Amino acid sequence: MARTRKTISTTPRLRSKDEGHAQNHPRPHGRFVRAEDVMRTLRRVVRRGIGLLVLVAIGAGCATPEPPLPPPMVVKAEDFKRLAGLWFGTAYVQEVAPVNIQGVIYEDGAFTVQARTPGANPVPGYMRIVDGVVRYTSQDSEGTMTFYETPTSWVWKWQGIARLGNNLAVTNELRKQK
């Protein structure tokens, strides 16, 4: 008599509770879950994800933007004493990534600016008032500066051209708390 080998399938058999109902799907640990449950969970995850996106969008939309700056100050030589101190902001040089900077204005209109990184060297410069406009000259650039006074801070903006032979636009904005 010949012996026949019986093969045993390692794939779990799919079962359904009732014919015509959603089919059960095997789970790795041997229990079965109904397709309806899978769809219900998927819908819940999608709803929560959409709800989270809506909350983020509302939060971003409700974020209070900074109010527009008031008209620029008309700066006189004696105003450098009020503006003297430590300022923090960002330097934007054309074709270069923005850099966090700090600046110091001295009472005589001299200033230094440097990147806020360890070992950065200060770049000296000097401001002067020409026909009611604040003009500046530094080792790296030259141009004009504008100052604004808000209820909580001073704003120091400057626009210039790099002096390194490449004529790149330089735009810096720094702030100092009152």
C-alpha positions as CSV (number, residue, x, y, z in Angstrom):
1,M,0.0,0.0,0.0
2,A,1.3,3.4,-1.0
3,R,1.4,6.1,1.5
4,T,0.2,9.6,0.6
5,R,1.6,12.6,2.2
6,K,-0.8,15.1,3.5
7,T,0.3,18.7,3.0
8,I,-0.4,21.2,5.7
9,S,-1.0,24.8,4.6
10,T,0.8,27.4,6.7
11,T,-1.5,30.1,5.4
12,P,-4.4,30.8,7.7
13,R,-7.8,30.1,6.3
14,L,-10.0,33.1,5.9
15,R,-13.4,32.7,7.6
16,S,-16.5,34.7,7.8
17,K,-19.0,34.6,10.6
18,D,-22.0,34.5,8.2
19,E,-22.1,34.0,4.5
20,G,-22.5,37.3,2.7
21,H,-20.9,39.3,5.5
22,A,-17.5,41.0,5.3
23,Q,-14.6,38.7,5.2
24,N,-12.3,38.3,8.2
25,H,-8.6,39.0,7.7
26,P,-5.9,37.2,9.7
27,R,-3.7,39.0,12.1
28,P,-0.1,38.0,12.7
29,H,-0.8,36.7,16.2
30,G,-3.6,34.4,15.1
31,R,-6.7,36.4,15.8
32,F,-9.0,37.6,13.1
33,V,-10.4,41.0,12.4
34,R,-13.4,41.9,10.3
35,A,-13.0,44.1,7.2
36,E,-15.7,46.3,8.6
37,D,-13.6,47.0,11.7
38,V,-10.6,47.8,9.5
39,M,-12.6,50.3,7.5
40,R,-14.0,51.8,10.6
41,T,-10.5,52.3,12.1
42,L,-9.3,53.7,8.8
43,R,-12.1,56.2,8.7
44,R,-11.4,57.2,12.3
45,V,-7.7,57.8,11.5
46,V,-8.5,59.8,8.4
47,R,-11.1,61.9,10.3
48,R,-8.6,62.6,13.1
49,G,-5.9,63.5,10.5
50,I,-8.2,65.9,8.7
51,G,-9.3,67.4,12.0
52,L,-5.7,67.9,13.0
53,L,-4.9,69.6,9.7
54,V,-7.9,71.9,10.1
55,L,-6.8,72.9,13.7
56,V,-3.3,73.6,12.4
57,A,-4.7,75.7,9.5
58,I,-6.9,77.6,11.9
59,G,-4.0,78.2,14.3
60,A,-1.8,79.5,11.5
61,G,-4.6,81.7,10.3
62,C,-5.2,83.1,13.7
63,A,-1.6,83.8,14.5
64,T,-1.3,87.5,14.9
65,P,1.0,89.0,12.3
66,E,3.3,91.7,13.4
67,P,1.7,95.1,12.9
68,P,3.1,97.2,10.2
69,L,5.9,99.5,11.1
70,P,5.1,103.2,11.8
71,P,6.7,105.8,9.6
72,P,10.5,105.9,9.8
73,M,12.1,108.2,12.4
74,V,13.8,111.4,11.3
75,V,17.2,110.8,12.9
76,K,19.4,113.5,14.2
77,A,23.0,113.1,15.5
78,E,21.8,113.3,19.1
79,D,19.4,110.3,18.5
80,F,22.4,107.9,18.4
81,K,22.5,108.2,22.2
82,R,18.9,106.8,22.4
83,L,19.7,104.1,19.8
84,A,23.0,103.0,21.5
85,G,23.1,99.4,22.7
86,L,22.9,95.8,21.7
87,W,20.6,94.8,18.8
88,F,19.7,91.3,17.4
89,G,18.4,90.4,14.0
90,T,19.1,88.9,10.6
91,A,21.4,89.7,7.7
92,Y,20.2,89.0,4.2
93,V,22.8,89.1,1.5
94,Q,21.8,88.4,-2.1
95,E,22.5,84.8,-3.1
96,V,23.5,83.8,0.5
97,A,21.4,82.1,3.2
98,P,20.2,84.5,6.0
99,V,22.5,84.8,9.0
100,N,21.6,85.6,12.6
101,I,23.5,88.7,13.6
102,Q,24.0,91.0,16.5
103,G,25.0,94.7,16.3
104,V,26.1,97.3,18.7
105,I,25.4,101.0,18.1
106,Y,27.6,103.5,20.0
107,E,26.6,107.0,21.0
108,D,28.8,108.7,18.3
109,G,27.2,106.7,15.4
110,A,29.9,104.1,15.2
111,F,28.6,100.5,15.1
112,T,29.8,96.9,14.9
113,V,27.9,93.9,13.4
114,Q,28.8,90.2,13.6
115,A,27.3,86.8,13.0
116,R,25.9,85.1,16.2
117,T,28.3,82.2,15.9
118,P,31.3,81.3,18.1
119,G,34.5,83.0,16.9
120,A,32.7,85.5,14.6
121,N,34.6,88.7,14.2
122,P,32.9,92.1,14.6
123,V,32.7,94.2,11.4
124,P,33.0,97.9,12.3
125,G,31.1,100.7,10.6
126,Y,30.1,104.3,10.9
127,M,26.7,106.1,10.5
128,R,26.4,109.7,9.4
129,I,23.4,111.9,8.5
130,V,23.5,113.3,5.0
131,D,20.6,115.5,3.9
132,G,18.3,113.9,6.6
133,V,19.2,110.3,5.5
134,V,21.3,108.0,7.6
135,R,24.2,106.7,5.5
136,Y,26.6,104.0,6.6
137,T,29.9,102.6,5.6
138,S,31.4,99.4,6.9
139,Q,34.2,97.0,5.8
140,D,31.6,94.8,4.1
141,S,29.0,97.2,2.6
142,E,27.7,100.7,2.3
143,G,24.2,102.2,2.0
144,T,21.3,103.7,4.0
145,M,19.8,102.9,7.3
146,T,16.3,103.5,8.6
147,F,15.1,103.4,12.2
148,Y,11.5,102.8,13.5
149,E,10.1,103.1,17.0
150,T,7.3,100.8,18.0
151,P,5.6,100.6,21.4
152,T,7.9,97.8,22.5
153,S,11.1,98.0,20.5
154,W,13.3,99.9,18.1
155,V,13.8,98.5,14.6
156,W,17.0,99.1,12.6
157,K,16.8,98.4,8.9
158,W,19.5,98.9,6.4
159,Q,19.9,98.5,2.7
160,G,23.2,98.5,0.9
161,I,25.6,97.1,-1.6
162,A,28.4,94.7,-0.7
163,R,31.9,96.2,-1.1
164,L,33.6,92.9,-1.9
165,G,33.6,93.5,-5.6
166,N,30.4,91.5,-6.2
167,N,27.9,94.3,-5.7
168,L,25.4,92.0,-4.0
169,A,22.4,93.5,-2.2
170,V,22.6,93.6,1.6
171,T,19.4,94.0,3.7
172,N,19.6,93.7,7.5
173,E,16.9,94.0,10.1
174,L,17.7,94.2,13.8
175,R,15.6,94.9,16.9
176,K,16.3,96.2,20.4
177,Q,13.7,96.0,23.2
178,K,12.9,99.2,24.9
